[in-house]
Amino acid sequence: MTKKQPAAPAKKRVAPSAEPTSKGIDSYPLKVGTKAHPALGLGLWSLGRWTREDEVKTRTTVEHAIHAGVSWFDTAEVYGTGRSERLLGDVLSRSQNDGSQLFLTTKVSWEHLRAAQVRAAVVGSLQKLGRRTVDLVLVHAPDAHVPIAETMGALETLWKEGKVGAIGVSNFSLEELAAARAALQETDVVVNQVVYNLFDREDGDGVVDYCRQNGIVVEAYTPLLRGILAGRYLDGETPSPEVRRFAHHLLDRDRYDTLVAQARSIRELAKGEGIPMASIALHWLRRRGAAVLFGASRPEQVDEILDAWAHRPSDAVLDRADEIARGTPRA
Ligand SMILES: NC(=O)c1ccc[n+]([C@@H]2O[C@H](COP(=O)([O-])OP(=O)(O)OC[C@H]3O[C@@H](n4cnc5c(N)ncnc54)[C@H](OP(=O)(O)O)[C@@H]3O)[C@@H](O)[C@H]2O)c1
């Protein structure tokens, strides 16, 4: 059987479409599905806290983001053990927005990768989201104990039934990604969602290069490094233990001081250009062809990120930020 839509030719890079869709947010073509993939979107993870207060803040933030023109929202069955999906479904049902202009992504937990579990998870997610179909479903992370062919087979059946617009993966290595693609008969993996920011790069193991060359959109999560790349924690405030735990390989004591010094240099660079520091973080990713998935816990943060997105740094500025983050001394 042939793939329903042919994969983009090898070596063809995924390039943003020329015209922004809304609020200056452009989009990437997807190999499968009817919608283009917005280049910037909001994640509803909320650091996994989901206290009552977090829930109220997240709701206000999501409502504001829809109003402000954000169209891509990312959730998962594990976020708040379903509360995140339910909240998004509830916000959509109360808003004027019927969802057709939005791009909704959810994820099947790494604990639910057996075929029957995949179906139950996706059906459960659709119920919580209050929808008959979702634009994109990702495998949240691989499970070495479950053959990927079983998981992808179950997802492909759901895709054929129209419950899922397209299929993607998250936190997959190059080998895992290739195996996931090979397991699909009539469709293809369209997205790999990975941690990706100026200080945390996937180029080492070639995942991002492989995706770019094969028309797979890279969704970059933690683009702001929990706020550091928007100027947070650079003037005395220190990350909470939960933030440190999440990004421990970057925020551990040995590396932290150097990272803060480099981030301060990037902030100076932005100041010199008269642009928000986050512009550099976001557009460094965009220039690398990634779709940027940021987090926010307050409406003002959404506004700041949209404002940062609206300021496009020059290539020279992005190159200099790249050198600073790599620790390359100025020639
Ligand atoms: N697939 C996966 O395994 C995976 C893993 C992690 C995340 N994700 C997805 O990616 C999304 C984003 O991840 P993330 O939350 O780690 O990304 P992030 O954008 O690096 O961090 C978001 C945090 O940065 C701070 N922030 C936002 N705007 C700011 C601003 N203008 N100034 C200063 N600080 C600002 C906020 O911290 P405070 O809330 O503390 O104010 C916000 O919660 C998640 O919601 C989730 O959807 C996926």
The ligand as an SDF file (V2000), in Angstrom:
LIG
                    3D

 48 52  0  0  0  0  0  0  0  0999 V2000
    6.1910   16.7410   24.9070 N   0  0  0  0  0  0  0  0  0  0  0  0
    6.6910   16.9350   26.0980 C   0  0  0  0  0  0  0  0  0  0  0  0
    7.2400   16.0120   26.7420 O   0  0  0  0  0  0  0  0  0  0  0  0
    6.6130   18.3140   26.6920 C   0  0  0  0  0  0  0  0  0  0  0  0
    7.3920   18.6440   27.8220 C   0  0  0  0  0  0  0  0  0  0  0  0
    7.2990   19.9390   28.3240 C   0  0  0  0  0  0  0  0  0  0  0  0
    6.4550   20.8600   27.7310 C   0  0  0  0  0  0  0  0  0  0  0  0
    5.6910   20.4820   26.6650 N   0  0  0  0  0  0  0  0  0  0  0  0
    4.7350   21.4330   26.0320 C   0  0  0  0  0  0  0  0  0  0  0  0
    5.3900   22.6630   25.7590 O   0  0  0  0  0  0  0  0  0  0  0  0
    4.6930   23.7260   26.4020 C   0  0  0  0  0  0  0  0  0  0  0  0
    5.6710   24.8130   26.7760 C   0  0  0  0  0  0  0  0  0  0  0  0
    6.6820   24.2830   27.6350 O   0  0  0  0  0  0  0  0  0  0  0  0
    7.2830   25.1590   28.7980 P   0  0  0  0  0  0  0  0  0  0  0  0
    6.1530   25.6540   29.6460 O   0  0  0  0  0  0  0  0  0  0  0  0
    8.3700   24.3790   29.4150 O   0  0  0  0  0  0  0  0  0  0  0  0
    7.8790   26.3830   27.9160 O   0  0  0  0  0  0  0  0  0  0  0  0
    8.5850   27.7730   28.1800 P   0  0  0  0  0  0  0  0  0  0  0  0
    7.9120   28.6930   27.2440 O   0  0  0  0  0  0  0  0  0  0  0  0
   10.0570   27.6070   28.0840 O   0  0  0  0  0  0  0  0  0  0  0  0
    8.2730   28.1730   29.6830 O   0  0  0  0  0  0  0  0  0  0  0  0
    7.0300   28.7320   30.0430 C   0  0  0  0  0  0  0  0  0  0  0  0
    7.1890   29.5430   31.3050 C   0  0  0  0  0  0  0  0  0  0  0  0
    8.0360   30.6590   31.0540 O   0  0  0  0  0  0  0  0  0  0  0  0
    7.6000   31.7540   31.8460 C   0  0  0  0  0  0  0  0  0  0  0  0
    7.2790   32.8740   30.9470 N   0  0  0  0  0  0  0  0  0  0  0  0
    6.4070   32.9020   29.9130 C   0  0  0  0  0  0  0  0  0  0  0  0
    6.3680   34.1090   29.3260 N   0  0  0  0  0  0  0  0  0  0  0  0
    7.2390   34.8710   30.0110 C   0  0  0  0  0  0  0  0  0  0  0  0
    7.6400   36.2210   29.8770 C   0  0  0  0  0  0  0  0  0  0  0  0
    7.1400   37.0160   28.9310 N   0  0  0  0  0  0  0  0  0  0  0  0
    8.5630   36.7020   30.7510 N   0  0  0  0  0  0  0  0  0  0  0  0
    9.0900   35.9000   31.7220 C   0  0  0  0  0  0  0  0  0  0  0  0
    8.7310   34.6060   31.8990 N   0  0  0  0  0  0  0  0  0  0  0  0
    7.8200   34.0940   31.0340 C   0  0  0  0  0  0  0  0  0  0  0  0
    6.3560   31.3060   32.5950 C   0  0  0  0  0  0  0  0  0  0  0  0
    6.7580   30.8410   33.8780 O   0  0  0  0  0  0  0  0  0  0  0  0
    5.7770   30.9990   35.1680 P   0  0  0  0  0  0  0  0  0  0  0  0
    4.5370   30.2070   34.8380 O   0  0  0  0  0  0  0  0  0  0  0  0
    6.5950   30.3860   36.2730 O   0  0  0  0  0  0  0  0  0  0  0  0
    5.5160   32.4680   35.3060 O   0  0  0  0  0  0  0  0  0  0  0  0
    5.8800   30.1490   31.7440 C   0  0  0  0  0  0  0  0  0  0  0  0
    5.0730   29.2280   32.4310 O   0  0  0  0  0  0  0  0  0  0  0  0
    3.9830   23.0450   27.5770 C   0  0  0  0  0  0  0  0  0  0  0  0
    2.8670   23.7860   28.0530 O   0  0  0  0  0  0  0  0  0  0  0  0
    3.5540   21.7550   26.9450 C   0  0  0  0  0  0  0  0  0  0  0  0
    2.3910   21.9680   26.1710 O   0  0  0  0  0  0  0  0  0  0  0  0
    5.7840   19.2350   26.1200 C   0  0  0  0  0  0  0  0  0  0  0  0
  1  2  1  0
  2  3  2  0
  2  4  1  0
  4  5  1  0
  4 48  2  0
  5  6  2  0
  6  7  1  0
  7  8  2  0
  8  9  1  0
  8 48  1  0
  9 10  1  0
  9 46  1  0
 10 11  1  0
 11 12  1  0
 11 44  1  0
 12 13  1  0
 13 14  1  0
 14 15  2  0
 14 16  1  0
 14 17  1  0
 17 18  1  0
 18 19  2  0
 18 20  1  0
 18 21  1  0
 21 22  1  0
 22 23  1  0
 23 24  1  0
 23 42  1  0
 24 25  1  0
 25 26  1  0
 25 36  1  0
 26 27  1  0
 26 35  1  0
 27 28  2  0
 28 29  1  0
 29 30  1  0
 29 35  2  0
 30 31  1  0
 30 32  2  0
 32 33  1  0
 33 34  2  0
 34 35  1  0
 36 37  1  0
 36 42  1  0
 37 38  1  0
 38 39  2  0
 38 40  1  0
 38 41  1  0
 42 43  1  0
 44 45  1  0
 44 46  1  0
 46 47  1  0
M  CHG  2   8   1  16  -1
M  END
$$$$
